[in-house]
Structures are given as structure tokens and as C-alpha cells.
């Protein structure tokens, strides 16, 4: 997956019809952004730009991966936010763009495809007129990895049991971490190690 900077450097100034639907549209930029930076495939028929905001609750791909944040008088978008405009833009279809993180409560910058008739990706300065809000990626928390050493007391689920070593059973209690235990256990059984 690409980071924001690498992605913008690759698409800036370019023109493309990513989904091969309706020619070059603002949603083409968002679809390729979701694929390249978040490994998310947006199916064709996902909707116009405005649907990314209005149909948010009906789109599992969005609700699982993004938070919908409405535009308010104190709102300032962050770098990477997907800004969405209402039906007064794009002849009723709305508009979407990728925010740069530059701006304040009066104006902001984003990278847009098909804004004002421009059929290539450009950095554009906007006010908040007709802006609905943004979709912001939900950062996934990395699972905490606990390291155990011989003698620690831990109550763990056995993932695998199998080969024997010196008459004892080799048991996997965490991914790729094996211990030799004196008794035989079955997969899925909880045991106290210590």
C-alpha cells in the first residue's frame, strides 16, 4: 500500500477513468485512493460522489473503515480526509476530493479530479460552501503482543499440539511460539503455563 505523499505524487497532474464508468469523474480519484492507500475495492455502482456521505450507513466498506464527520463552523479537515460536497455541485451528483490538511475554518486545500472542468488531478483552494463533511480513515489498533518466558503464569488457549520432544508434547500457545509441556493437550483447550 502507498502512503498519502507517494499516492499524491503519482496522481497529481494526471487524468484517468479508473472505473471505466461515465468517463473521467471525481469518484475515480477516490476509488483509486481507496485501493492504493487502504487496499479497499469500491465496486462499480457504488454511487455518485454525494452517496459516499448520504449512503454512508448503508455501505459496510465505509462504516468499517471510515468515520463520517459533518461540516461545522469549527471544522478543519485533516490530511487524507475525503471531502464530500452536496448536490449543488456536480449537477446533482456532488463532488469528492482528498484533503491536504492545509486550511482553517474559512478555507481548505484538496486534490481534486474533475473540478471546474479540469480533467486532471490538481490542488485546489476551496471554501466550505456546499460541503457536507468528510470521511476519515479509522486507524486500526495494532493488537498488543505479549511475550511470555518460561516460568510466567499465563492462562492461554492452545493453538496446536503435536510433535513430541523427550517424551513430552510440543504445544503452540501463540503464533509461532512453541513450548514443551508435560501433559498432552488438545487444540483449543485453555491451559495455565508457569
N, C-alpha and C positions, 0 to 999 in steps of 0.2 A: 504494500500500500504506500501511497505517496503522502508526504506531508503537505500542508497548505501552500507553503512557498514554492515547492517543486511543481505542484499542480498548476498554480497561477502562472509561473514562468513558462510552462509548456503550452497553456491555452491562450495566454494574453496575445491579442492581435490576430488570433486565428478565427476561422469561420467553419462551422460544421453542423451537420444534421445528424446527430448521434443516433436518434431512434428511428430515423427514416420515416417520420410521420409529420406531415404538414410543413415540410421544408425547415429552414433554419428558425428555431424558436428559442425563447429564453429557457424553457424547460430542458432543452438539450444540454445546456451548460450544467444544470443541476443534476441531471441524470448521470452525466459523466463524472461530476464531482462526487456523487454518492458512490459510484462504482470504484473510482480510482483512489479515493481517500478513506472510504469506510467499508469497501468491499460489499456494497449493497446494490442489488439489481432491481431497478424500478421497471416494472412491466409496462409494455405499451398499453394504452387505455387507462393509465393511472389518473389522467385528468389534466385540465388546464392548470396554469400557474396558481390560480386562486384556490384550487382544490387542495393544494398542499397545506393550506391553512384551514379552509372551511370543512374539509373532509378528514381532518387530522384524526379524530376519534374513531373513524371507520377504517383507517389504514394501519394495520399492525406493524408494517415496516417502519412507519413514522412514530407511533406511540412507543414502540420498543426501544428505539434508538435516539429519539429526539424529544426535547421538551418544547412545547409551544408557549411562547411568551408574547403577550399582546403589547402593542404600541401604547405607551402612556406619555404624558408630558415630561416625565423624568427619565424615560428610557433612552439608553445609548447602546447600540449593537456592539457585539464583540467580534474579533477576527474569526472568520469561519462561519458566523451565523448566516442562515439562509433567510434573506429578507423577502417578504411577500406583500404585494400591493393588491388592492381591492379591484372590483370590476370596472372602475373608472379608468383603468389602464388596460392596454392590450385589447381594446374593442370588446370588453366584457370578460376576457379570459384572465385578466390580472397580469402580474409580472413577478418574476423571481430573480434574485441576484445574490451574489456571495459577498458579504461584508468584509471590509479590510480591517476594521477595528479603529479606524480614524474617524473622528467626529465628535459631536456634542449633542445637546438636546435640540439644536436647531437644524443641523445638517450632518450628513454622514457620507462616506465613500463606499462604493461597492464595485465589483467586477460584474458587468452586465453583457449579455448577448441579446441582440435584437432590441436595443433601447433606442428610441428616437430614430428608427430606421437603420441604425448601424448593424450590419450583419456579421460583425466580428466582435470578439470579446474586448471590451475597453473598460478602463477605470473611470467611473462616473461619480460626480458630486450630486447628491440628492438632498431635498428637504423631506419632511415626513408626511407631506400631503398624500392622502390615499393609501398610506402604509397600514397594513393590518397588524403586522408583528413579525416575529422571526421563529425559525426552528433552530434550536441549539442542541448540538450533539450531547448526549448524556455520557459523561466519562464513566467507563466501566471500572469498577474497583477490582484491583488485582486480588485474587484470593491470597490470604496470608498463608505462607508456607512455614510450618512448624518443624523444626529439626529436633529429632529425638536421638538420644545417645543411650548406650547400654546402661541400665540401672534407673532410667527415668520411669516414673509410674505414669502410664497413659492408658486410656480406655479406647481402643481402636478397632475398626472393622477390618477383618481380613479380606484382602482383595484376591489373593491367590494362595493356594497351598499345593505343594508338590514334592519336588526332589528332596531326597534325604541327605543329610550330612552327618557323619559319625553316629548314625542311628537315630538322629533327631530330624524333625521336619523343617524344611526351608519354607518360610512364610513371607509373602509380600504384604506389608501392612500399610505402606504408602507407595505411590507410583515409583517403581524402580528402587525401592528400599526394602531389602530382604533381611530378615533375622532368622536365626535358627532357634526354634522353640522345642522344649522337651516333650510336649504333648502334640497329638495330631488335632488339627482344627479343620473346619470346613469353610469354604468360601462364603463370605457374608456374615460370619459369626463375629461377635464382638469379643475381644479378649483384653485382659489387663496385662500390659507389659511392664516389667520392672524388676 
